[in-house]
Amino acid sequence: MNNNEADGDASNEGQKAEAMFTLKKWNTVAMWSWDVECDTCAICRVQVMDACLRCQGENKQDECVVIWGECNHSFHNCCMSLWVKQNNRCPLCQQEWSVHRIGI
């Protein structure tokens, strides 16, 4: 092998080391979710982000808020209000119901 052949091999290796593509734009995607174990109201079976069936029928979608228990289960406040009158336990885990927070 002569000196010119060695130089040719070295230049080929240099070309192979160049990037095959250049990243010009980077798009990111983010997702979020409620910090709850279940995002469906176990009483009316509607997602807690939507109004419950009773509020949908009475056009009270804006008044239908979510209530979280100490057990971290969430329900529609109007559904849970009726439930608690009959049984003061969480419908999912049967712990004694105690309100952690109410809100959207």
DSSP file (Angstrom, degrees, kcal/mol; ACC not computed):
  #  RESIDUE AA STRUCTURE BP1 BP2  ACC     N-H-->O    O-->H-N    N-H-->O    O-->H-N    TCO  KAPPA ALPHA  PHI   PSI    X-CA   Y-CA   Z-CA
    1    1 A M              0   0    0      0, 0.0     2,-0.1     0, 0.0     0, 0.0   0.000 360.0 360.0 360.0 131.4    0.0    0.0    0.0
    2    2 A N     >  -     0   0    0      1,-0.1     4,-1.6     4,-0.0     3,-0.1  -0.372 360.0 -99.2 -95.3 178.5    1.4    3.3   -1.0
    3    3 A N  H  > S+     0   0    0      1,-0.2     4,-1.9     2,-0.2     5,-0.1   0.837 119.2  55.5 -66.6 -36.1    1.2    6.7    0.8
    4    4 A N  H  > S+     0   0    0      1,-0.2     4,-2.0     2,-0.2    -1,-0.2   0.883 106.3  51.3 -66.1 -38.2   -1.6    8.0   -1.6
    5    5 A E  H  > S+     0   0    0      2,-0.2     4,-2.1     1,-0.2    -1,-0.2   0.900 108.8  51.2 -65.3 -39.6   -3.8    5.0   -0.8
    6    6 A A  H  X S+     0   0    0     -4,-1.6     4,-1.9     1,-0.2    -1,-0.2   0.900 109.5  50.1 -63.9 -40.5   -3.4    5.6    3.0
    7    7 A D  H  X S+     0   0    0     -4,-1.9     4,-2.1     1,-0.2    -1,-0.2   0.888 108.9  52.7 -64.8 -38.2   -4.4    9.3    2.5
    8    8 A G  H  X S+     0   0    0     -4,-2.0     4,-1.8     1,-0.2    -2,-0.2   0.901 108.8  49.2 -64.5 -41.4   -7.5    8.2    0.6
    9    9 A D  H  X S+     0   0    0     -4,-2.1     4,-1.9     1,-0.2    -1,-0.2   0.894 110.2  51.2 -64.8 -39.2   -8.6    5.8    3.3
   10   10 A A  H  X S+     0   0    0     -4,-1.9     4,-1.7     1,-0.2    -2,-0.2   0.888 109.4  49.6 -66.1 -38.9   -8.1    8.5    6.0
   11   11 A S  H  X S+     0   0    0     -4,-2.1     4,-1.6     2,-0.2    -1,-0.2   0.856 108.6  53.3 -71.0 -32.6  -10.2   11.0    4.0
   12   12 A N  H  X S+     0   0    0     -4,-1.8     4,-2.0     2,-0.2    -1,-0.2   0.893 107.6  51.1 -65.3 -39.7  -13.0    8.4    3.6
   13   13 A E  H  X S+     0   0    0     -4,-1.9     4,-1.3     1,-0.2    -1,-0.2   0.882 107.6  53.3 -64.4 -37.4  -13.1    7.9    7.3
   14   14 A G  H  < S+     0   0    0     -4,-1.7     4,-0.5     1,-0.2    -1,-0.2   0.867 108.6  49.6 -64.7 -37.1  -13.4   11.6    7.8
   15   15 A Q  H >< S+     0   0    0     -4,-1.6     3,-0.9     1,-0.2    -1,-0.2   0.866 107.8  53.5 -70.5 -36.3  -16.4   11.8    5.5
   16   16 A K  H 3< S+     0   0    0     -4,-2.0    -1,-0.2     1,-0.2    -2,-0.2   0.802 101.3  60.9 -68.0 -27.6  -18.1    8.9    7.3
   17   17 A A  T 3< S+     0   0    0     -4,-1.3    -1,-0.2    -5,-0.1    -2,-0.2   0.667  83.8 100.8 -74.8 -16.4  -17.7   10.7   10.7
   18   18 A E  S <  S-     0   0    0     -3,-0.9     2,-0.1    -4,-0.5    -3,-0.0  -0.333  89.8 -90.2 -67.7 152.8  -19.8   13.7    9.4
   19   19 A A        -     0   0    0      1,-0.1    -1,-0.1    -2,-0.0     3,-0.1  -0.360  23.5-145.2 -65.3 139.8  -23.4   13.7   10.5
   20   20 A M  S    S+     0   0    0      1,-0.2     2,-0.3    -3,-0.1    -1,-0.1   0.782  83.2   5.5 -75.6 -27.3  -25.9   11.9    8.3
   21   21 A F        -     0   0    0      2,-0.0     2,-0.5     0, 0.0    -1,-0.2  -0.969  69.0-129.4-150.3 163.0  -28.5   14.6    9.1
   22   22 A T        -     0   0    0     -2,-0.3     2,-0.6    -3,-0.1     0, 0.0  -0.973  21.0-129.9-120.1 128.8  -28.9   17.8   10.9
   23   23 A L        +     0   0    0     -2,-0.5     3,-0.1     1,-0.2    -2,-0.0  -0.665  34.2 166.3 -78.0 117.1  -31.7   18.4   13.5
   24   24 A K        +     0   0    0     -2,-0.6     2,-0.3     1,-0.3    -1,-0.2   0.709  61.1  23.9-105.9 -26.0  -33.3   21.7   12.5
   25   25 A K        -     0   0    0      2,-0.0     2,-0.4     0, 0.0    -1,-0.3  -0.999  57.8-163.7-145.0 143.0  -36.5   21.7   14.5
   26   26 A W        -     0   0    0     -2,-0.3     2,-0.4    -3,-0.1    -3,-0.0  -0.982   6.6-170.1-131.3 119.1  -37.6   20.0   17.7
   27   27 A N        -     0   0    0     -2,-0.4     2,-0.3     2,-0.0    -2,-0.0  -0.913   7.8-158.6-109.1 135.1  -41.3   19.8   18.8
   28   28 A T        -     0   0    0     -2,-0.4     2,-0.4     2,-0.0    -2,-0.0  -0.817   1.9-154.4-110.9 154.1  -42.3   18.5   22.2
   29   29 A V        -     0   0    0     -2,-0.3     2,-0.4     2,-0.0    -2,-0.0  -0.988   9.7-168.4-127.1 135.8  -45.6   17.1   23.3
   30   30 A A        -     0   0    0     -2,-0.4     2,-0.3     2,-0.0    -2,-0.0  -0.933   2.0-166.4-124.5 149.0  -46.9   17.2   26.9
   31   31 A M        -     0   0    0     -2,-0.4     2,-0.3     2,-0.0    -2,-0.0  -0.948   4.2-169.9-129.4 152.5  -49.8   15.4   28.5
   32   32 A W        +     0   0    0     -2,-0.3     2,-0.3     0, 0.0    -2,-0.0  -0.933   4.5 179.4-136.5 162.6  -51.5   16.0   31.8
   33   33 A S        -     0   0    0     -2,-0.3     2,-0.1     0, 0.0    -2,-0.0  -0.975  39.2 -83.1-155.0 162.4  -54.1   14.1   33.9
   34   34 A W        -     0   0    0     -2,-0.3     2,-1.7     1,-0.1     5,-0.0  -0.376  39.7-119.9 -65.6 147.7  -55.9   14.6   37.2
   35   35 A D  S    S+     0   0    0     -2,-0.1     2,-0.3     3,-0.0    -1,-0.1  -0.466  78.0 109.5 -87.6  63.8  -53.9   13.4   40.2
   36   36 A V  S    S-     0   0    0     -2,-1.7    37,-0.2     1,-0.1     3,-0.1  -0.921  75.3-125.1-135.6 159.9  -56.6   10.9   41.1
   37   37 A E  S    S+     0   0    0     35,-1.1     2,-0.4    -2,-0.3    36,-0.1   0.824 100.0  22.0 -74.7 -30.9  -56.9    7.1   41.0
   38   38 A C        -     0   0    0     34,-0.3    36,-0.5     1,-0.0    -1,-0.2  -0.993  58.0-162.7-141.4 128.9  -60.0    7.1   38.8
   39   39 A D  S    S+     0   0    0     -2,-0.4     9,-2.2    -3,-0.1     2,-0.4   0.247  70.9  82.8 -97.6  14.2  -61.2    9.9   36.5
   40   40 A T  B    S-A   47   0A   0      7,-0.3     2,-0.5     8,-0.1     7,-0.2  -0.961  85.8-116.2-117.3 134.3  -64.8    8.5   36.2
   41   41 A C     >  -     0   0    0      5,-2.6     4,-2.2    -2,-0.4     5,-0.3  -0.552  20.5-151.9 -67.2 119.9  -67.4    9.2   38.8
   42   42 A A  T  4 S+     0   0    0     -2,-0.5    -1,-0.2    32,-0.4    33,-0.1   0.635  90.2  55.0 -71.4 -12.8  -68.3    5.8   40.2
   43   43 A I  T  4 S+     0   0    0      3,-0.1    -1,-0.2     1,-0.1    32,-0.0   0.927 126.1  14.2 -86.6 -50.5  -71.8    6.9   41.0
   44   44 A C  T  4 S-     0   0    0      2,-0.2    -2,-0.2    32,-0.0     3,-0.1   0.527  94.2-129.0-104.5  -7.1  -73.1    8.2   37.6
   45   45 A R     <  +     0   0    0     -4,-2.2     2,-0.4     1,-0.2    -3,-0.1   0.767  66.0 125.7  65.6  28.4  -70.3    6.6   35.5
   46   46 A V  S    S-     0   0    0     -5,-0.3    -5,-2.6     4,-0.1    -1,-0.2  -0.901  72.4 -94.4-112.4 145.7  -69.5   10.0   33.7
   47   47 A Q  B >   -A   40   0A   0     -2,-0.4     3,-1.5    -7,-0.2    -7,-0.3  -0.298  30.8-126.8 -58.7 142.4  -66.0   11.4   33.6
   48   48 A V  T 3  S+     0   0    0     -9,-2.2    -1,-0.1     1,-0.3    -8,-0.1   0.719 107.5  64.1 -67.0 -20.4  -65.5   13.9   36.4
   49   49 A M  T 3  S+     0   0    0    -10,-0.4    -1,-0.3     2,-0.1     2,-0.2   0.728 100.9  61.6 -74.4 -20.4  -64.3   16.6   34.0
   50   50 A D  S <  S-     0   0    0     -3,-1.5     2,-0.1     1,-0.1    -4,-0.1  -0.619 100.9 -92.2 -99.1 162.7  -67.8   16.5   32.4
   51   51 A A        -     0   0    0     -2,-0.2    -1,-0.1     1,-0.1    10,-0.1  -0.428  47.0-105.8 -70.7 149.3  -71.1   17.4   34.1
   52   52 A C     >  -     0   0    0     -2,-0.1     4,-2.4    -4,-0.1     5,-0.2  -0.174  34.8 -99.5 -69.0 169.7  -73.0   14.5   35.7
   53   53 A L  H  > S+     0   0    0      1,-0.2     4,-2.0     2,-0.2     5,-0.2   0.881 122.3  52.0 -60.8 -40.1  -76.1   13.2   34.1
   54   54 A R  H  > S+     0   0    0      1,-0.2     4,-1.5     2,-0.2    -1,-0.2   0.935 112.6  44.3 -64.1 -45.9  -78.4   15.1   36.4
   55   55 A C  H  4>S+     0   0    0      1,-0.2     5,-3.0     2,-0.2     4,-0.3   0.841 110.6  55.1 -69.8 -32.7  -76.7   18.4   35.7
   56   56 A Q  H ><5S+     0   0    0     -4,-2.4     3,-0.8     1,-0.2    -1,-0.2   0.911 109.4  47.6 -63.6 -41.1  -76.6   17.7   32.0
   57   57 A G  H 3<5S+     0   0    0     -4,-2.0    -2,-0.2     1,-0.2    -1,-0.2   0.796 116.0  43.3 -69.8 -30.0  -80.4   17.2   32.0
   58   58 A E  T 3<5S-     0   0    0     -4,-1.5    -1,-0.2    -5,-0.2    -2,-0.2   0.285 111.6-116.6 -99.5   9.9  -81.0   20.4   34.0
   59   59 A N  T < 5S+     0   0    0     -3,-0.8    -3,-0.2    -4,-0.3     3,-0.2   0.898  76.5 128.3  54.6  45.7  -78.6   22.5   32.0
   60   60 A K    >>< +     0   0    0     -5,-3.0     3,-1.1     1,-0.1     4,-0.8  -0.172  15.1 135.3-117.9  37.4  -76.4   23.1   35.1
   61   61 A Q  G >4 S+     0   0    0     -6,-0.3     3,-0.6     1,-0.3    -1,-0.1   0.839  71.4  53.8 -57.6 -35.3  -73.1   22.1   33.5
   62   62 A D  G 34 S+     0   0    0      1,-0.2    -1,-0.3    -3,-0.2    -2,-0.1   0.761 106.9  51.8 -72.2 -23.8  -71.2   25.1   35.0
   63   63 A E  G <4 S+     0   0    0     -3,-1.1     2,-0.9    -8,-0.1    -1,-0.2   0.605  83.4  99.8 -87.7 -12.8  -72.4   24.3   38.6
   64   64 A C    <<  +     0   0    0     -4,-0.8     2,-0.2    -3,-0.6    12,-0.0  -0.655  54.3 174.2 -82.1 107.0  -71.3   20.6   38.5
   65   65 A V        -     0   0    0     -2,-0.9    12,-3.0   -14,-0.0    13,-0.3  -0.667  29.6-109.6-112.1 166.6  -68.0   20.5   40.4
   66   66 A V  E     -BC  76 103B   0     37,-1.5    37,-2.8    10,-0.2     2,-0.4  -0.707  23.3-158.7 -96.6 144.9  -65.7   17.7   41.5
   67   67 A I  E     -BC  75 102B   0      8,-2.9     8,-2.0    -2,-0.3     2,-0.4  -0.989   4.4-156.8-124.3 134.2  -65.2   16.7   45.1
   68   68 A W  E     -BC  74 101B   0     33,-3.0    32,-3.2    -2,-0.4    33,-1.5  -0.891   7.7-147.2-110.0 139.1  -62.1   14.7   46.3
   69   69 A G  E >   - C   0  99B   0      4,-2.3     3,-2.1    -2,-0.4    30,-0.2  -0.508  33.5-102.6 -94.5 169.4  -62.1   12.6   49.4
   70   70 A E  T 3  S+     0   0    0     28,-2.3    29,-0.1     1,-0.3    -1,-0.1   0.757 123.5  63.2 -60.1 -23.9  -59.2   12.0   51.8
   71   71 A C  T 3  S-     0   0    0     27,-0.3    -1,-0.3     2,-0.1     3,-0.1   0.461 117.1-115.9 -80.7  -0.9  -58.8    8.6   50.0
   72   72 A N  S <  S+     0   0    0     -3,-2.1   -35,-1.1     1,-0.3   -34,-0.3   0.602  72.0 134.3  74.1  15.1  -58.0   10.5   46.7
   73   73 A H        -     0   0    0    -37,-0.2    -4,-2.3   -36,-0.1     2,-0.3  -0.738  42.3-149.9 -89.8 145.8  -61.1    9.3   44.9
   74   74 A S  E     +B   68   0B   0    -36,-0.5   -32,-0.4    -2,-0.3     2,-0.3  -0.898  21.4 162.7-122.2 148.6  -63.1   11.9   43.0
   75   75 A F  E     -B   67   0B   0     -8,-2.0    -8,-2.9    -2,-0.3     2,-0.3  -0.915  48.5 -80.9-147.3 168.1  -66.8   12.2   42.2
   76   76 A H  E  >  -B   66   0B   0     -2,-0.3     4,-2.6   -10,-0.2   -10,-0.2  -0.618  41.2-129.8 -71.5 139.5  -69.3   14.9   41.1
   77   77 A N  H  > S+     0   0    0    -12,-3.0     4,-2.3    -2,-0.3     5,-0.1   0.897 107.0  50.3 -61.3 -41.3  -70.3   16.9   44.2
   78   78 A C  H  > S+     0   0    0    -13,-0.3     4,-1.4     2,-0.2    -1,-0.2   0.870 111.9  48.5 -67.4 -34.7  -74.0   16.5   43.5
   79   79 A C  H  > S+     0   0    0      1,-0.2     4,-1.9     2,-0.2    -2,-0.2   0.932 113.8  46.1 -66.9 -45.1  -73.6   12.7   43.0
   80   80 A M  H  X S+     0   0    0     -4,-2.6     4,-2.8     1,-0.2    -2,-0.2   0.834 105.4  60.9 -69.5 -31.6  -71.7   12.4   46.3
   81   81 A S  H  X S+     0   0    0     -4,-2.3     4,-1.0    -5,-0.2    -1,-0.2   0.922 109.7  42.0 -59.9 -43.7  -74.1   14.6   48.2
   82   82 A L  H  X S+     0   0    0     -4,-1.4     4,-0.7     2,-0.2    -1,-0.2   0.878 113.8  52.8 -70.0 -37.5  -76.9   12.2   47.5
   83   83 A W  H >X S+     0   0    0     -4,-1.9     4,-2.7     1,-0.2     3,-1.2   0.922 104.8  54.3 -63.2 -45.3  -74.6    9.2   48.2
   84   84 A V  H 3< S+     0   0    0     -4,-2.8    -1,-0.2     1,-0.3    -2,-0.2   0.780  98.0  64.3 -64.6 -27.8  -73.5   10.4   51.6
   85   85 A K  H 3< S+     0   0    0     -4,-1.0    -1,-0.3    -3,-0.2    -2,-0.2   0.828 116.1  29.8 -63.5 -30.0  -77.2   10.8   52.7
   86   86 A Q  H << S+     0   0    0     -3,-1.2     2,-0.3    -4,-0.7    -2,-0.2   0.784 137.3  12.2 -97.0 -33.9  -77.5    7.0   52.4
   87   87 A N     <  -     0   0    0     -4,-2.7     2,-0.6    -5,-0.1    -1,-0.3  -0.937  57.0-152.3-151.8 119.0  -74.0    5.8   53.2
   88   88 A N        +     0   0    0     -2,-0.3     9,-2.6    -3,-0.1     2,-0.3  -0.143  68.6  96.1 -88.3  41.2  -71.1    7.9   54.6
   89   89 A R  B    S-D   96   0C   0     -2,-0.6     7,-0.2     7,-0.3    -2,-0.1  -0.933  85.5 -95.9-128.2 152.9  -68.4    5.8   52.9
   90   90 A C     >  -     0   0    0      5,-2.8     4,-1.8    -2,-0.3    -2,-0.1  -0.470  30.5-136.0 -64.2 132.2  -66.5    6.1   49.7
   91   91 A P  T  4 S+     0   0    0      0, 0.0    -1,-0.1     0, 0.0   -11,-0.0   0.725  99.5  41.0 -64.2 -20.0  -68.2    4.1   46.9
   92   92 A L  T  4 S+     0   0    0      3,-0.1    -2,-0.0     1,-0.0    -3,-0.0   0.886 131.3  15.2 -95.9 -45.4  -64.9    2.8   45.7
   93   93 A C  T  4 S-     0   0    0      2,-0.1     3,-0.1     3,-0.0    -1,-0.0   0.516  88.1-130.0-112.4  -6.1  -62.8    1.9   48.8
   94   94 A Q     <  +     0   0    0     -4,-1.8     2,-0.1     1,-0.2     3,-0.1   0.624  55.7 145.8  65.8  15.3  -65.4    1.9   51.6
   95   95 A Q        -     0   0    0      1,-0.1    -5,-2.8    -6,-0.1    -1,-0.2  -0.496  66.9 -84.2 -73.7 154.2  -63.3    4.2   53.8
   96   96 A E  B     -D   89   0C   0     -7,-0.2     2,-0.3    -2,-0.1    -7,-0.3  -0.405  55.8-110.0 -59.0 131.6  -65.3    6.7   55.9
   97   97 A W        +     0   0    0     -9,-2.6     2,-0.4    -2,-0.1    -1,-0.1  -0.488  47.1 163.9 -74.6 127.1  -66.0    9.7   53.6
   98   98 A S        -     0   0    0     -2,-0.3   -28,-2.3    -3,-0.0   -27,-0.3  -0.976  36.8-119.4-142.3 127.8  -64.2   12.8   54.5
   99   99 A V  E     +C   69   0B   0     -2,-0.4   -30,-0.3   -30,-0.2     3,-0.1  -0.465  26.9 177.9 -73.8 130.2  -63.8   15.7   52.1
  100  100 A H  E     -     0   0B   0    -32,-3.2     2,-0.3     1,-0.4   -31,-0.2   0.839  68.0 -24.2 -93.7 -47.2  -60.3   16.7   51.1
  101  101 A R  E     -C   68   0B   0    -33,-1.5   -33,-3.0     2,-0.1     2,-0.4  -0.984  49.5-145.4-162.9 157.7  -61.3   19.5   48.6
  102  102 A I  E     +C   67   0B   0     -2,-0.3     2,-0.3   -35,-0.2   -35,-0.2  -0.989  47.1  93.5-126.4 135.5  -64.0   20.7   46.4
  103  103 A G  E      C   66   0B   0    -37,-2.8   -37,-1.5    -2,-0.4   -26,-0.1  -0.962 360.0 360.0 165.7-179.7  -63.4   22.5   43.1
  104  104 A I              0   0    0     -2,-0.3   -37,-0.1   -39,-0.2    -1,-0.1   0.446 360.0 360.0 -81.8 360.0  -63.1   22.2   39.3
